[in-house]
């Protein structure tokens, strides 16, 4: 019983002294300090805790920060022999006047309330007030994607008084550029944070007047390595893969057609995947230029084979007409007469070994380009094989169309030239 009487309710006693010192109930705090007089200066400083996310699709960013206001309200002055300040939580904020600062162009924002409202109020004996809040805000950022993904973006978080014009409240950065502090651990997966800086200017509204507006500006540079691995390297490899068809036999229709279609479909998939993660902007992005030029190269390689195949068909048709005009009378059975297309085996060549040039009619010079005449009767089997291999190798070289030969140089050279111009302009 003696202990209970000794430990009286100190909290209740201190609460009464606090209200008496601050004289909260003696003034009308619905009006600003020095109401009717000059504008009250309100200094601001910000400490950025984290830059949580940047969204290209929604064109916004999310930031968590400590927002602090400094002003003087003589109605809150109190006598003190030690000149020490008093600190309060968010419950006193509802009883006094505080600046009505809001975030311009914000989409969502909230004051953290775990485990209690993250608000601090510090009052000094002369009436100076420090008001601090921990806020997470999602604000709009107008991004320019004309150089995407080799771009830099500058975003701004704007602060302004909602009700008080510059005649009633003068909002300013308390310590200039030093008013903005950032955590050294701030980092983003896709961006490099280059710098933070502050600016201020007046904003005009036709219905209400001029307002002081403060800006938190930060510049972001996009990391390119992710897009090199996911977009540029695959696109380049598809273009190079399409060039392989220039070295494939022009009569291998399934191989060249399937290779061309595969590369075209793969390029379409890459383009679709990139555009799916981007906003539907009405202008051309840098990545669009690269992907569509690569797509054109792949598509042209398919058209190149279409031209080669068509010209080969026309050439065969002309040779067929020429054979019909000059029938074979060389004494060789019709089944032993072969077109010069390189598609014959060693057994066919050996079966013709018994025929000599003396058995040929004098008109063979007219049909030399259409018939294969093998005179091997006086040669050994080994000589026959060597001659046949060299002849087949010669026909494979001759079976390459002139368009393929030129394409092997023109396509890679043009694509390398395009890459030099592209990276010199956008990097």
Secondary structure, DSSP 8 states (H G I E B T S, - for coil): -HHHHHS--HHHHHHHHHHHHHTGGGS-TTS-TTTTSS-EEEEEEEEEEEEEEEETTTTEEEEEEEEEEEEE-GGG----SS---EEE-HHHHTTS----EEEETEEEEEE--SSS--EEEEE-TTSEEEEEEEEEEEEE-----TTTTS-EEEEEEEEEESS--TTTEEEEETTGGGGEEE-TT---SSEEEEEEEEEEEEEEETTTEEEEEEEEEEEEEE--HHHIIIIIHHHHHHHHHHGGGGGS-TT-HHHHHHHHHHHHHHHHHHHHHHHHTS---SS--HHHHHHHHHHHHHHHHHHHHHHHHHHHHHHHHHHHHHHHHS---SSS-GGG---SSS---HHHHHHTTT--GGGS-GGGGGGTTT------TTS-HHHHHHHHHHHHHHHHHHTS-HHHHHHHHHHHHHHHHHHHHHHHHH-
